[in-house]
Amino acid sequence: MISVFPRDIKPEPRSYAEAFLNVCDYVEHRGGGHFAAWEQPEAYAADVRRAVKLGG
């Protein structure tokens, strides 16, 4: 699972991530950046929950 926040230091495009990882979920958010957990806590927490569910 990859979460991309637009103002992150280096947001990864899906195609790049898929070249190196098995991407089972890819989420592009409208806001947030390097400190996503602080800037977008609800979105970040939802992504963590989704990742845990995907992991088993």
C-alpha positions as CSV (number, residue, x, y, z in Angstrom):
1,M,0.0,0.0,0.0
2,I,1.3,3.4,-0.9
3,S,-0.1,6.7,0.1
4,V,1.0,9.8,-1.8
5,F,0.6,13.3,-0.5
6,P,1.1,16.0,-3.1
7,R,3.4,18.2,-1.1
8,D,5.7,15.4,0.1
9,I,9.4,15.7,-0.5
10,K,9.3,13.4,-3.4
11,P,5.9,11.9,-4.2
12,E,6.3,8.6,-6.1
13,P,4.3,8.1,-9.3
14,R,2.4,4.7,-9.3
15,S,4.4,3.5,-12.3
16,Y,7.7,4.0,-10.5
17,A,6.5,2.3,-7.4
18,E,5.2,-0.7,-9.3
19,A,8.5,-1.1,-11.0
20,F,10.1,-2.0,-7.6
21,L,7.2,-3.1,-5.4
22,N,4.1,-5.2,-5.4
23,V,1.6,-2.4,-5.1
24,C,-1.8,-3.7,-4.0
25,D,-3.3,-0.3,-3.2
26,Y,-2.2,3.2,-4.2
27,V,-3.9,6.3,-2.8
28,E,-3.3,9.9,-4.0
29,H,-4.5,12.5,-1.5
30,R,-5.5,16.0,-2.3
31,G,-3.6,17.7,0.5
32,G,-0.7,17.1,2.9
33,G,3.0,16.7,2.6
34,H,6.0,15.3,4.3
35,F,4.3,15.6,7.7
36,A,1.0,13.9,6.5
37,A,0.2,12.5,9.9
38,W,0.1,16.0,11.4
39,E,-1.4,17.8,8.3
40,Q,-4.0,15.2,7.3
41,P,-4.5,12.9,10.4
42,E,-7.8,11.4,9.3
43,A,-6.5,10.4,5.9
44,Y,-3.3,9.1,7.3
45,A,-5.0,7.0,10.0
46,A,-7.4,5.6,7.4
47,D,-4.4,4.6,5.2
48,V,-2.7,2.9,8.2
49,R,-5.9,1.0,8.9
50,R,-6.2,0.0,5.2
51,A,-2.6,-1.2,5.2
52,V,-3.1,-3.3,8.3
53,K,-6.1,-5.0,6.7
54,L,-4.3,-5.7,3.5
55,G,-1.4,-7.2,5.5
56,G,-3.4,-9.9,7.1
